[in-house]
Amino acid sequence: MAIYAGTSGWAYAGWKPDFYPATLPSKSFLSHYGTRLNTVEVNYSFRRLVSPSTFGNWIAATPAEFKFAVKAHQKITHILRLKNAEEMVRAFLASVGSLHQAGKLGPILFQLPPNLKCSLELLESFLRELPRAPRYTFEFRHESWFADPVYEVLRKYNVALCVAESEDRTVPDETTANFSYYRFRQPEYSAEQRRELAQKLGAKITDGKDVFAYFKHEETPQGALHAEELLKAVKAKAA
């Protein structure tokens, strides 16, 4: 089992010189990122279908074991709100096909709008139509979704509950799939909090789960450095 840790983006000049070398050109950011972290969450795909040539460049710039977690297009989650979305889902999955074929596609993140309330019927009808691969994770942002019947539907289809921390919300750390997915969005994480995260995620791997963890993508390199620290700490415990 593996730990994948990164951020939700990489194209930040403000990460120089603490994460990127001071003289590194922006075109080389991703290749350098891939030498220090082993995954990234792609938010670019939320507003547009990414072109095959762009994915091809990303594939070429990263190591073989690197994973791209990709946020599902807003038409699926925010416009159609999971209803009658089969055609758009097919188009979206086709657009990430090159990542899948290269072995670099991580989980697909379906981030639901905050005003979409729980509907078990809606959730199950949507999941029923999804291909069994790749992996999927759902970030619910209305409190009504955080309930046992929802977790049972997720388990039925091996879909992970996205555990998204923020100043406004704490999501129950329920295991609903054969992998776990975390989005760490607090403004600050103390050294003690980071040690606790490493212990918790290391235990998930010991239990046979892959873990994907993403810190905030900000203009400062703090999130990237925390992800690198987490990656090293969990790997050291597993060695």
TORLUMTI-224047 format. One record per residue: residue number from 0; residue in three letters; x, y, z of N, C-alpha, C, O, CB in turn. Coordinates in steps of 0.001 Angstrom, whole numbers, plus 500000, padded with zeros to 6 digits. Each point is the difference from the previous one (the first is absolute). Glycine has a CB too. Layout:
ZAMAR  num  residu      nu      nv      nw     cau     cav     caw      cu      cv      cw      ou      ov      ow     cbu     cbv     cbw
ZAMAR  NUM     ala       X       Y       Z       X       Y       Z       X       Y       Z       X       Y       Z       X       Y       Z
...
END
This chain:
ZAMAR  num  residu      nu      nv      nw     cau     cav     caw      cu      cv      cw      ou      ov      ow     cbu     cbv     cbw
ZAMAR    0     met  500845  498817  500000  499155  501183  500000  500886  501240  500000  501168  499929  500384  496987  498832  500838
ZAMAR    1     ala  501295  502377  498349  500847  501169  499769  499374  501255  500585  498782  500097  500144  502095  498839  497779
ZAMAR    2     ile  499985  502027  502413  499594  501341  500379  500318  500931  498831  501121  500023  499493  499278  499511  502992
ZAMAR    3     tyr  498600  501227  497101  500171  501025  498972  499688  501338  500653  498897  500199  500510  500488  498200  497579
ZAMAR    4     ala  501570  502515  501900  499799  501296  500650  500439  501116  499067  501035  499908  499339  499303  499053  502930
ZAMAR    5     gly  498857  502096  497688  500319  501119  499134  499129  501200  500318  499511  500154  501119  501199  498253  497108
ZAMAR    6     thr  499104  502436  500777  499180  501199  500140  498987  500033  498858  499989  499129  499131  501907  502129  502016
ZAMAR    7     ser  497254  499767  498878  498968  500118  498966  500426  500997  498926  499279  500949  499691  498951  498485  502007
ZAMAR    8     gly  502936  500338  497749  500571  500881  498984  501496  500086  500180  500535  499615  501040  497340  501700  498845
ZAMAR    9     trp  502807  499198  499090  501461  500083  500091  500565  501272  499363  501186  500279  500173  498871  497236  499804
ZAMAR   10     ala  499150  503255  499301  500530  501097  499175  500076  501303  500779  499295  500961  499691  499764  497932  498287
ZAMAR   11     tyr  501802  501133  503035  500062  501164  500881  501442  500502  500121  500849  499370  500630  497140  499783  500643
ZAMAR   12     ala  502250  501974  498119  501340  500597  500069  500362  500384  501429  501179  500068  500346  498542  500781  497317
ZAMAR   13     gly  499268  499403  503168  500253  500365  501386  500608  498874  500826  500397  500220  501144  497725  501354  498666
ZAMAR   14     trp  501956  497221  499626  500640  498892  500705  501526  500051  499907  500692  499196  500625  497283  499435  498913
ZAMAR   15     lys  502534  502300  499696  501451  500216  499968  500393  500865  501201  499226  500876  500386  500824  498938  497063
ZAMAR   16     pro  501104  499976  503147  500984  498949  499728  499877  498814  500948  500845  499105  499977  500673  502649  499164
ZAMAR   17     asp  497421  498223  501711  499931  498967  501038  499603  498630  499467  500367  498976  500576  499056  502809  501018
ZAMAR   18     phe  499821  498195  497296  499634  498714  499397  500582  499870  498598  500635  498993  499688  497255  500980  501665
ZAMAR   19     tyr  501907  501014  497815  500631  500023  498678  501302  500790  500066  500061  501024  500680  497683  498799  498193
ZAMAR   20     pro  503304  499718  500431  501226  500795  499930  499725  501396  499436  499126  500169  499149  502198  497718  500556
ZAMAR   21     ala  499412  503092  500764  499744  501396  499652  500050  500258  498501  499289  500870  499496  501657  499759  502694
ZAMAR   22     thr  499886  498622  497093  500170  500250  498559  499196  499043  499127  500138  500027  498777  502129  500828  501727
ZAMAR   23     leu  496892  498295  500100  499260  499001  499224  498921  500683  499158  499191  500751  500546  501252  497506  501233
ZAMAR   24     pro  499523  501502  496897  498935  500577  499172  498666  499313  500273  499967  498834  500393  501723  501739  497841
ZAMAR   25     ser  497220  500146  501560  498673  499470  500323  499678  498740  499216  499267  499144  500494  499997  503162  500024
ZAMAR   26     lys  501270  497559  498260  499731  498809  499196  500553  498737  500638  499595  498891  499650  500436  502538  498329
ZAMAR   27     ser  500904  498740  502966  500619  498840  500659  499446  499749  501398  500489  499124  500714  501566  501323  497971
ZAMAR   28     phe  496927  500317  501710  499459  499842  501349  499504  498582  500247  500331  499398  501022  499034  503010  498963
ZAMAR   29     leu  499841  497048  499087  499401  498686  500245  501063  498911  500092  499906  499115  500850  498031  501633  497954
ZAMAR   30     ser  503062  499307  500338  501040  498968  500049  500761  500058  501324  500361  498959  500550  499855  501147  496945
ZAMAR   31     his  500030  501102  503023  500659  500107  501305  499064  499533  501109  500417  499284  500910  500975  502634  498243
ZAMAR   32     tyr  497350  498487  500769  498997  499565  500970  499998  498476  500100  499927  499450  501098  498669  502593  498409
ZAMAR   33     gly  501485  497280  499357  499964  498545  499960  501216  499328  500607  499971  498798  500261  498664  501425  497736
ZAMAR   34     thr  502436  500527  502233  501172  499428  500681  499840  500033  501515  500758  499348  500718  500672  501376  497365
ZAMAR   35     arg  497583  500036  502409  499845  500168  501444  498659  499487  500531  499898  499596  501159  501597  502371  498665
ZAMAR   36     leu  497478  498052  499321  498677  499529  500383  499508  499021  498944  500461  500034  498859  499037  502131  502366
ZAMAR   37     asn  499567  496962  499149  499621  498930  499072  498556  500069  499512  499499  499057  499389  502169  499555  501752
ZAMAR   38     thr  497667  502512  499131  498643  500186  499485  499664  501474  499994  500606  500793  500721  498700  496945  500125
ZAMAR   39     val  499719  502623  498331  499458  501358  500008  498510  499903  499698  499565  499124  499252  502661  501900  500007
ZAMAR   40     glu  497002  499875  501323  498563  500071  499727  499771  501083  498948  500412  501147  500177  498996  498069  502185
ZAMAR   41     val  499933  500411  496548  499800  500902  498863  498626  500650  500101  498980  499330  499839  502541  499259  498713
ZAMAR   42     asn  498450  502710  501714  498755  500750  500038  499655  500626  498652  498858  500396  499764  501570  500050  502638
ZAMAR   43     tyr  500561  499640  496721  499834  500575  498665  498864  499324  499240  499323  500634  499191  503114  499923  500776
ZAMAR   44     ser  497357  498160  500295  498986  499202  499292  498583  500299  500454  499048  499493  499408  502647  498739  500325
ZAMAR   45     phe  498143  502578  501305  498670  500326  500494  499249  500895  499003  498775  499924  499900  502073  499872  502467
ZAMAR   46     arg  499876  501039  496907  499351  500971  499103  500155  499675  498520  499340  500616  499163  501061  501078  502573
ZAMAR   47     arg  500459  497349  497928  500200  499654  498592  500492  498559  499893  500580  499454  500938  499935  502960  498496
ZAMAR   48     leu  499243  496986  499408  500576  498686  499722  501443  500214  499566  500271  500730  499047  497466  498283  500288
ZAMAR   49     val  503170  500352  501361  501424  500180  499724  500352  499303  498693  499549  498882  499751  500965  501266  502721
ZAMAR   50     ser  500288  500505  496693  500344  499452  498687  500969  498831  500129  500776  499950  500954  498861  502307  498026
ZAMAR   51     pro  500333  496797  500071  500945  498883  500016  501451  500459  499978  500854  499373  500628  497437  499260  498218
ZAMAR   52     ser  502004  502456  500437  501384  500471  499930  500478  500502  501364  501155  499795  500374  498500  500818  497211
ZAMAR   53     thr  499447  500048  503154  500373  500461  501339  500278  498823  500920  501007  499982  500708  497612  502076  498966
ZAMAR   54     phe  500491  496963  500314  500247  498810  500813  501281  499300  499554  500752  499493  500832  496773  500239  499531
ZAMAR   55     gly  502724  500236  498347  501224  499372  499497  501242  500674  500553  500968  499331  500360  497818  500030  497567
ZAMAR   56     asn  501188  501963  502142  501140  500732  500565  500168  499690  501485  501121  499848  500486  498532  501975  497825
ZAMAR   57     trp  499234  498084  502400  500083  499696  501434  500507  498588  500235  500785  499760  500917  497343  501829  499512
ZAMAR   58     ile  501429  497490  498752  500465  498615  500124  501510  499933  499785  500713  499331  500748  497046  499818  498452
ZAMAR   59     ala  502718  501545  499777  501427  499976  499677  500849  500661  501083  501171  499656  500162  498222  500372  497424
ZAMAR   60     ala  500034  500910  503151  500769  500776  500973  500107  499337  501360  500734  500490  500858  498547  501522  497945
ZAMAR   61     thr  500008  496885  501423  499923  499416  501341  500464  498546  500008  499935  499315  498980  498174  502231  501547
ZAMAR   62     pro  502360  497989  500631  500479  498614  500115  498877  498986  499777  498820  500344  500056  502934  500444  501543
ZAMAR   63     ala  498623  497981  498152  499036  498949  499660  498955  499784  501087  498846  499699  499695  502926  499219  498957
ZAMAR   64     glu  498620  501232  502618  499078  499706  501104  499135  501199  500390  499161  499886  500894  502487  498446  499924
ZAMAR   65     phe  498539  502794  498537  499289  501234  500348  498510  499878  499657  499637  499386  498997  502476  501947  500607
ZAMAR   66     lys  497019  499264  501250  498555  499927  499784  499388  501409  499929  500344  500887  500781  499599  496883  500418
ZAMAR   67     phe  499144  502402  497846  499213  501219  499886  498577  499705  500468  499278  499244  499349  502155  501595  498720
ZAMAR   68     ala  498166  499746  503040  498591  499971  500400  499316  501141  499258  500519  501116  499957  499990  497878  502363
ZAMAR   69     val  498335  500734  497099  499382  500971  499098  498603  500351  500500  499179  499119  500256  502154  499978  497797
ZAMAR   70     lys  498408  502214  502082  498671  500441  500423  499034  499908  498828  500305  500453  498897  500706  501084  502830
ZAMAR   71     ala  497826  497877  498515  498989  499839  498953  499471  501356  499535  499965  500965  500763  499405  496805  500208
ZAMAR   72     his  500227  502281  497780  499529  501241  499382  498759  500533  500717  499140  499236  500438  501793  500004  497355
ZAMAR   73     gln  498997  502078  502315  498889  500654  500688  498633  499719  499367  498977  500082  500681  502627  501680  499982
ZAMAR   74     lys  498370  497908  498044  498709  499698  499382  499357  498782  500652  498778  499927  500129  502033  501055  497712
ZAMAR   75     ile  500021  498059  502572  499493  498785  500642  499462  500312  501392  498904  499574  500363  502738  499045  498330
ZAMAR   76     thr  499146  502132  502085  499700  500174  501420  499170  501240  500319  499150  499964  500889  502952  498856  499558
ZAMAR   77     his  498138  502270  498838  499378  501265  500372  498874  500440  499058  499091  500711  500427  503081  499915  500564
ZAMAR   78     ile  497871  498970  497754  498969  500406  499046  498918  498922  499914  498821  500269  500229  502880  501072  498457
ZAMAR   79     leu  498718  497436  500982  499044  498891  499964  499700  499453  501392  498961  499377  500219  501869  500054  497504
ZAMAR   80     arg  500085  500803  503215  499817  499571  501388  499730  498495  500077  499129  499541  500739  499986  502745  499839
ZAMAR   81     leu  501666  496959  498631  500003  498537  499939  498803  499409  499256  499925  498781  499845  501307  501254  502288
ZAMAR   82     lys  497835  500787  497405  498817  499495  499316  500195  499980  498483  500450  500983  499412  498138  499885  502465
ZAMAR   83     asn  501073  498012  497502  500106  499878  498536  501377  500428  499504  500127  500696  498993  497411  499720  500816
ZAMAR   84     ala  503481  499157  500914  501368  500435  499702  500807  498965  499229  501212  500157  499850  498697  501210  502197
ZAMAR   85     glu  499446  497574  497460  500742  498888  499398  500873  500451  498829  501151  499578  499883  497009  498896  500818
ZAMAR   86     glu  501300  502371  498443  500753  500433  498822  501232  500804  500396  501081  499800  499446  496796  500226  499231
ZAMAR   87     met  501961  500877  502274  501143  500807  500438  501015  499155  500753  501204  500226  499876  497311  501778  500253
ZAMAR   88     val  501020  497031  500644  500927  499096  500692  500832  499226  498988  501210  499857  500173  497190  499938  501760
ZAMAR   89     arg  500962  499703  497007  500741  499278  498962  501050  500893  499357  501132  499568  499780  496861  499005  499793
ZAMAR   90     ala  501638  502675  500125  500949  500934  499386  501156  500303  500948  501157  500072  499585  496977  500929  499068
ZAMAR   91     phe  501537  499173  502618  501051  500296  500976  500953  498823  500158  501217  500180  499992  497215  501358  501204
ZAMAR   92     leu  501020  497256  498949  500863  498832  500162  500843  499754  498762  501149  499572  500107  497175  499441  501441
ZAMAR   93     ala  501116  501253  497277  500787  499872  498769  501153  500996  499988  501086  499700  499503  496868  499514  499273
ZAMAR   94     ser  501803  501978  501778  501043  501031  499989  501192  499632  500874  501115  500448  499732  497118  501243  499856
ZAMAR   95     val  501556  497496  501458  501107  499597  500878  500540  498629  499625  500795  499416  500736  498213  501950  501099
ZAMAR   96     gly  500559  498125  497024  500402  498653  499591  501498  499819  499868  500526  498934  500317  497333  500906  498522
ZAMAR   97     ser  502836  501193  500694  501450  499860  499822  500708  499845  501345  500982  499264  500102  498876  502105  497797
ZAMAR   98     leu  499654  499316  503125  500572  499825  501340  499780  498577  500490  500900  499381  500569  498702  503046  499934
ZAMAR   99     his  499193  497060  499270  499680  498641  500422  500883  498983  499286  500521  499074  500622  497120  501636  499829
ZAMAR  100     gln  502523  499467  498243  500814  499069  499219  501462  500050  500422  500702  498991  499931  497714  501268  498158
ZAMAR  101     ala  502041  500898  502344  501398  500147  500435  500208  499529  501432  501130  500008  500489  499102  501914  497952
ZAMAR  102     gly  498704  497667  502241  500116  499567  501385  500187  501137  500975  500485  499791  501112  500456  498126  498048
ZAMAR  103     lys  498673  503306  500434  500232  501175  500836  498714  500669  500478  500047  501094  500562  502066  499235  498206
ZAMAR  104     leu  496756  499036  501019  498746  500583  500454  499712  499562  501427  499839  498813  500284  499293  501226  497358
ZAMAR  105     gly  500807  500938  503244  499577  499742  501364  498489  500073  500090  499322  499858  498983  502837  501062  501899
ZAMAR  106     pro  497292  499298  500304  498545  500082  500146  499420  501219  499278  500663  501026  499846  499543  497804  502355
ZAMAR  107     ile  498557  501033  497368  499244  501129  499469  499152  500558  501138  499259  499269  500658  500697  499749  496975
ZAMAR  108     leu  500166  502288  502586  499316  500670  501095  498718  500663  499498  500033  500893  499153  502174  499484  502006
ZAMAR  109     phe  496670  499169  499381  498718  500653  499746  499719  500909  501198  499646  499527  501080  499468  498508  497502
ZAMAR  110     gln  501046  503261  501215  499777  500983  501064  498606  500601  499804  499767  500738  499043  502739  499784  501142
ZAMAR  111     leu  496584  499164  500715  498619  500442  499851  499823  501426  500527  500730  500419  500898  498501  497195  499308
ZAMAR  112     pro  499815  503127  499251  499764  501372  500473  499450  500004  501417  499346  499041  500410  500236  501690  497237
ZAMAR  113     pro  500674  500337  503110  499555  500048  501405  498492  499938  500179  499524  499595  501061  502491  501716  499402
ZAMAR  114     asn  497229  499081  498524  498536  500014  500155  499321  498744  499463  498773  499946  499910  501333  502516  499928
ZAMAR  115     leu  500687  496530  499806  499410  498735  499556  499828  499091  501214  500974  499499  500562  500086  500720  497131
ZAMAR  116     lys  497679  499579  502701  499700  499206  501187  499981  498506  499676  499942  499585  498842  498733  502336  502078
ZAMAR  117     cys  501376  497302  500142  500089  498551  499858  498792  499415  499275  498852  500326  500302  502496  499615  501785
ZAMAR  118     ser  498938  499194  496957  498986  499162  499354  500653  498666  499702  500832  499899  499098  497941  502103  499887
ZAMAR  119     leu  500856  496975  501767  500577  498678  499782  499656  499479  498612  500822  499347  499358  499034  500195  503096
ZAMAR  120     glu  498942  500743  497086  499578  499546  498677  500855  500637  498912  500429  499327  499063  497235  500361  501792
ZAMAR  121     leu  502579  501605  499274  500841  500700  499027  501414  499431  500002  500565  499725  498942  498056  502352  501357
ZAMAR  122     leu  501948  497748  500885  501369  499500  500111  500126  498607  499402  500910  499740  499212  499409  501636  502846
ZAMAR  123     glu  498772  497728  498313  500125  498624  499517  499749  499900  498502  500673  499229  499316  498611  499965  502925
ZAMAR  124     ser  499770  501562  497240  499738  499945  498562  501205  500513  499217  500281  499512  498905  497259  500797  501525
ZAMAR  125     phe  503171  500666  500121  501206  500510  499339  501129  498972  500073  500643  499715  498990  498677  502644  501581
ZAMAR  126     leu  500920  497090  500606  501096  499041  500164  499759  498726  499207  500944  499379  499513  499486  501555  502750
ZAMAR  127     arg  498328  498684  497609  499666  498772  499272  500467  500055  498550  500329  498969  499413  497700  500729  502084
ZAMAR  128     glu  502001  501489  497929  500360  500155  498589  501495  500203  499773  500458  499965  498857  497297  500992  500785
ZAMAR  129     leu  503004  499253  501416  501432  500222  499833  500722  498691  499700  499662  498972  500587  500205  502990  500966
ZAMAR  130     pro  501117  498048  497550  500858  498817  499839  500696  499688  501322  500231  500904  500802  500124  499631  496747
ZAMAR  131     arg  499975  498225  502683  500614  499634  501273  501408  500564  500143  500489  500140  501121  498140  497791  498879
ZAMAR  132     ala  502019  502389  498920  501303  500658  500052  499887  501272  499174  499284  500030  499000  501986  497760  501291
ZAMAR  133     pro  499425  503254  500118  501011  500115  501060  499380  500130  501391  498830  499679  500210  502686  501388  498132
ZAMAR  134     arg  499293  499408  502594  499513  500236  501345  499258  501342  500056  500290  500928  499244  501620  497703  501713
ZAMAR  135     tyr  497117  501436  499974  499212  501212  500158  499921  500386  501475  500009  499147  500888  498658  500276  497050
ZAMAR  136     thr  501255  501889  502298  499789  500512  501348  499004  501152  499942  499984  500767  499037  502353  498539  501662
ZAMAR  137     phe  496834  500812  500334  498971  501047  500050  500274  500948  501161  500175  499582  501145  498137  498848  497830
ZAMAR  138     glu  501721  502856  500696  500080  501035  501030  498618  500619  500158  499544  500762  499148  502908  499708  500331
ZAMAR  139     phe  496890  499190  501626  498687  500555  500314  500194  501281  500799  500838  500061  500899  498094  497633  499092
ZAMAR  140     arg  500280  503337  499671  500151  501274  500708  498686  500489  500612  499865  501174  500346  501991  499393  498094
ZAMAR  141     his  497182  498523  501690  498809  500276  500794  499934  498960  501107  500194  498810  499750  498571  502211  498262
ZAMAR  142     glu  500965  499418  503202  500076  499131  501177  499093  498776  499894  500274  498979  500631  500273  503032  500714
ZAMAR  143     ser  498389  498071  497877  499036  498897  499933  500601  498715  499439  499443  498920  500198  498774  502771  499521
ZAMAR  144     trp  502917  498415  499582  500612  498812  499395  500779  499154  501007  500287  498833  499734  499856  502430  498133
ZAMAR  145     phe  500197  499306  503269  500870  499293  500936  499162  499109  500907  499708  500336  501148  501964  501553  498783
ZAMAR  146     ala  497948  496950  499507  499110  499075  500700  500289  498576  499545  500480  499777  498888  497743  502010  501318
ZAMAR  147     asp  501482  497258  500658  500316  498601  499725  499397  499469  498695  500687  499265  499291  499441  500421  503153
ZAMAR  148     pro  498636  500644  497204  499464  499482  498731  500807  500446  498788  500126  499249  499032  497631  500745  502011
ZAMAR  149     val  502787  501212  498997  500852  500478  498908  501283  499188  499956  500435  499584  498926  498602  502734  501282
ZAMAR  150     tyr  501568  497455  500941  501247  499229  500042  499783  498582  499459  500879  499437  499349  499886  501922  502636
ZAMAR  151     glu  498076  498081  498287  499717  498648  499514  499894  499978  498466  500466  499058  499359  498336  500432  502809
ZAMAR  152     val  500595  501532  497259  499937  500074  498531  501406  500145  499419  500326  499355  499004  497374  501688  501123
ZAMAR  153     leu  503123  499789  500480  501371  500150  499524  500755  498673  500074  500720  499638  499069  499257  502760  501674
ZAMAR  154     arg  499857  496885  500359  500686  498706  500145  499537  499003  498941  500797  499219  499480  499424  501197  502983
ZAMAR  155     lys  498516  499616  497231  499447  499080  498999  500716  500135  498667  500176  499017  499280  497614  501100  501866
ZAMAR  156     tyr  502630  501124  498520  500632  500254  498699  501507  500278  500121  500640  500413  499033  497168  500491  500162
ZAMAR  157     asn  502750  498863  502003  501434  500209  500239  500420  501430  499647  501002  500211  499317  499408  497350  500219
ZAMAR  158     val  498821  503403  500929  500270  501425  499780  500404  500618  501334  499339  499775  501014  499004  500343  497043
ZAMAR  159     ala  502727  500652  501948  500523  500564  501247  499268  501279  500386  499696  500837  499150  502530  498163  500333
ZAMAR  160     leu  497495  501139  501809  499564  501275  500536  501210  500916  500079  500983  499664  500661  497133  499251  500654
ZAMAR  161     cys  501832  502226  498028  501090  500971  500077  499947  500676  501363  499022  500667  500338  500937  499712  497147
ZAMAR  162     val  501104  499443  503293  500094  500615  501318  500648  501365  499819  501223  500117  499929  498946  497622  501255
ZAMAR  163     ala  498990  503291  498741  500463  501351  499682  499950  500870  501245  498921  500357  500473  500277  499396  497154
ZAMAR  164     glu  501963  500583  502898  500080  500873  501163  500015  501458  499557  500612  500345  498989  500623  497874  502294
ZAMAR  165     ser  498094  502622  499472  500068  501438  499759  499685  500719  501300  499720  499360  501014  499613  500356  496554
ZAMAR  166     glu  500711  501622  502408  499634  500772  501181  498531  499819  500341  499613  500116  501163  502164  501540  498283
ZAMAR  167     asp  497399  498059  499546  498553  499962  500182  499428  498602  500197  498866  499855  500454  501049  502172  498180
ZAMAR  168     arg  500853  496949  501032  499398  498668  499969  501023  498926  500369  501162  500069  499600  497226  500718  498641
ZAMAR  169     thr  501167  498236  502518  500791  498805  500265  499192  498807  499526  498897  499764  500494  502283  501302  501499
ZAMAR  170     val  499345  498187  497068  499311  498851  499424  500371  498740  500777  501179  499795  500290  498801  501306  497431
ZAMAR  171     pro  499060  498057  502623  500321  498742  500687  500987  499163  499188  499877  499883  498781  497855  500145  502293
ZAMAR  172     asp  503226  499405  499607  501021  499195  499311  499480  498566  499849  500477  499078  500661  501407  502375  500277
ZAMAR  173     glu  497141  498386  498186  499399  498695  499738  500704  499332  498812  500199  500622  498956  497575  500190  501956
ZAMAR  174     thr  502594  497930  499258  500609  499236  498929  498901  499317  499192  499278  499153  500527  502827  500492  500841
ZAMAR  175     thr  497766  500714  497371  498916  499446  499174  500516  499328  498733  499202  499560  499172  499301  502210  501720
ZAMAR  176     ala  502821  498141  498939  500570  499410  498786  501335  499355  500342  500442  500035  501148  498399  501682  497393
ZAMAR  177     asn  501794  497695  500453  501309  499381  500232  501144  501005  499900  501163  499622  499858  497918  498247  499247
ZAMAR  178     phe  500578  503407  500969  500987  501080  500089  499356  501144  500780  498784  500029  500190  502337  499304  497596
ZAMAR  179     ser  499704  501600  502660  499503  501173  500728  500464  501268  499291  501042  500017  499345  498984  498705  502846
ZAMAR  180     tyr  499180  502340  497951  500279  501254  499296  499781  501159  500967  498924  500144  500582  500391  498850  497179
ZAMAR  181     tyr  501729  501839  502403  499964  501116  500932  500328  501308  499289  500868  500051  499128  499778  498404  502738
ZAMAR  182     arg  498637  502608  498529  500321  501363  499570  500200  500827  501269  499048  500274  500730  499613  499513  497075
ZAMAR  183     phe  502577  500602  502444  500344  500744  501205  499965  501493  499685  500853  500504  499269  500581  497579  501586
ZAMAR  184     arg  497566  502633  499703  499738  501387  499636  500037  500966  501178  499548  501138  499871  499088  497990  498285
ZAMAR  185     gln  501887  500447  502980  500150  500929  501109  501066  501048  499652  500932  499702  499252  498376  498491  502397
ZAMAR  186     pro  500564  503043  498892  501009  501027  499713  501396  499623  500482  500998  500332  499360  497198  501349  500791
ZAMAR  187     glu  501865  497627  500980  501286  499612  500575  499917  498591  500551  498950  499564  500472  501562  502828  500080
ZAMAR  188     tyr  500619  496894  499384  500131  498700  500656  501275  500039  500829  501101  500149  499468  497653  498629  498658
ZAMAR  189     ser  501080  501088  503178  501166  500029  500885  500837  498740  499806  499563  499038  499368  499163  502356  502305
ZAMAR  190     ala  502471  498628  498875  500874  498831  499909  499336  498784  500645  500113  498884  499493  501910  502619  500533
ZAMAR  191     glu  497281  498720  501099  499320  498888  500668  498849  499473  499154  499812  498787  499900  500822  502178  502318
ZAMAR  192     gln  498604  499922  497179  498909  499565  499119  500539  499201  498818  499388  499015  499586  499273  502998  501090
ZAMAR  193     arg  502460  498399  498790  500577  499287  498847  500504  498623  500408  499901  499048  499226  500745  503144  499745
ZAMAR  194     arg  499891  497697  502233  500422  498687  500496  498787  499085  500160  500063  498816  499668  501904  502238  501520
ZAMAR  195     glu  496945  499489  499314  498777  499207  500174  499445  499549  498647  499526  498872  499868  499964  502392  502250
ZAMAR  196     leu  500567  499608  496885  499550  499623  498659  500838  498854  499449  499469  499055  499417  499757  503295  500186
ZAMAR  197     ala  502082  497743  500586  500884  498943  499496  499681  498666  500666  500004  498960  499341  501792  502746  500230
ZAMAR  198     gln  497927  498316  501735  499655  498766  500707  498682  499431  499491  499883  498795  499775  501350  502025  502243
ZAMAR  199     lys  497778  500048  497801  498681  499539  499556  500063  499419  498592  499445  498931  499744  499481  502801  501709
ZAMAR  200     leu  501742  498960  497642  500058  499511  498623  500892  498774  499888  499747  499123  499174  499863  503200  500003
ZAMAR  201     gly  501424  497607  501643  500828  498805  500020  499215  498780  500440  500217  498901  499490  501754  502521  500979
ZAMAR  202     ala  497108  498768  500487  499158  498887  500460  499070  499528  498894  499724  498805  499894  500386  502083  502444
ZAMAR  203     lys  499400  500038  496829  499149  499616  498872  500755  499063  499053  499451  499003  499530  499307  503189  500654
ZAMAR  204     ile  502491  498138  499548  500805  499172  499096  500249  498633  500622  499956  498975  499319  501136  503083  499730
ZAMAR  205     thr  499173  497940  502266  500194  498731  500701  498761  499113  499882  500099  498774  499958  501471  502364  501638
ZAMAR  206     asp  497262  499506  498353  498742  499257  499867  499707  499598  498561  498946  499428  499724  500198  501801  502248
ZAMAR  207     gly  501775  499062  497103  499833  499554  498626  499342  500977  499067  499466  499600  498966  500427  498204  501958
ZAMAR  208     lys  500131  503486  499416  499370  501017  499173  501054  500880  499337  500982  500382  500637  497004  499591  500862
ZAMAR  209     asp  501811  500353  497209  500735  501109  499414  499433  501292  500568  498807  500085  500291  501675  498604  497581
ZAMAR  210     val  500373  502317  502287  499576  501289  500545  500430  501107  499058  501151  500054  499566  499005  499069  502792
ZAMAR  211     phe  498893  501771  497328  500268  501196  499210  499723  501203  500884  498913  500114  500568  500496  498721  497241
ZAMAR  212     ala  501567  502074  502317  499871  501143  500902  500494  501265  499313  501080  500019  499409  499208  498474  502588
ZAMAR  213     tyr  498904  502566  498087  500323  501247  499294  499855  501199  500939  498963  500194  500635  500268  498783  497185
ZAMAR  214     phe  501831  501817  502249  499967  501242  500763  499582  501152  499088  500007  499884  498775  501791  499250  502782
ZAMAR  215     lys  497838  501978  499077  499545  501166  499248  501076  500480  499027  501195  499953  500292  497340  500700  501638
ZAMAR  216     his  501012  499802  496923  500891  500599  499007  499935  501509  500190  499024  500638  499606  500644  497439  498733
ZAMAR  217     glu  501350  502481  502251  500053  501434  500262  501227  500588  499323  500831  499280  499446  497964  500419  502753
ZAMAR  218     glu  501304  501620  497857  501136  500669  499388  501287  499767  500778  501089  500244  499480  497354  501469  499631
ZAMAR  219     thr  501448  497818  502124  501197  499631  500756  500199  498495  499880  499042  499276  499726  500643  502662  501897
ZAMAR  220     pro  501543  497573  498579  500276  498564  499824  499667  499147  501212  500350  498820  500032  501420  501840  498417
ZAMAR  221     gln  497560  499910  502553  499780  499270  501253  499308  498654  499775  500418  498985  500557  499445  503207  500622
ZAMAR  222     gly  499073  497800  498002  499283  498755  499762  500861  498946  499341  499942  498826  500368  497992  502485  499446
ZAMAR  223     ala  502868  499099  499213  500885  499054  499316  501041  499434  500964  500313  498810  499952  499342  502437  497891
ZAMAR  224     leu  500877  499600  503025  500992  499540  500965  499373  499069  501033  500627  499028  500421  500655  503096  499242
ZAMAR  225     his  497487  498168  500746  499298  499097  500926  499754  498642  499331  500149  498956  500636  498747  503030  500494
ZAMAR  226     ala  500729  498032  497596  499757  498747  499283  501281  499180  499897  499978  498781  500164  498176  502320  498537
ZAMAR  227     glu  502951  499568  501027  501283  499295  499914  500379  499401  501345  500470  498865  500069  500258  502681  498101
ZAMAR  228     glu  499070  499207  502885  500276  499502  501346  499132  498791  500325  500482  499014  500556  500158  503299  500153
ZAMAR  229     leu  498075  497769  498942  499070  498888  500243  500437  498754  499233  500003  498897  500547  498124  502745  499815
ZAMAR  230     leu  502231  498535  498399  500416  498884  499164  501212  499291  500603  500035  498772  500078  499072  502423  497901
ZAMAR  231     lys  501868  499577  502439  501205  499423  500590  499696  499315  501326  500525  498921  500276  500837  502843  498600
ZAMAR  232     ala  497793  498854  501946  499717  499446  501327  499272  498667  499892  500342  499046  500699  499554  503273  500235
ZAMAR  233     val  499097  497611  498192  499235  498761  499865  500859  498900  499390  499936  498848  500431  497953  502484  499321
ZAMAR  234     lys  502903  499015  499258  500874  498994  499373  501040  499489  501004  500334  498815  499995  499336  502291  497752
ZAMAR  235     ala  500841  499779  503110  500991  499591  500996  499386  499026  501007  500652  499042  500414  500533  503164  499309
ZAMAR  236     lys  497558  498038  500672  499333  499109  500947  499718  498637  499384  499991  498978  500686  498991  503012  500418
ZAMAR  237     ala  500785  498018  497576  499668  498745  499317  501236  499168  499666  499891  498808  499715  498102  502316  499347
ZAMAR  238     ala  503177  499501  500972  501239  499310  499609  500404  498953  501041  501016  499325  499835  499723  502741  498932
END
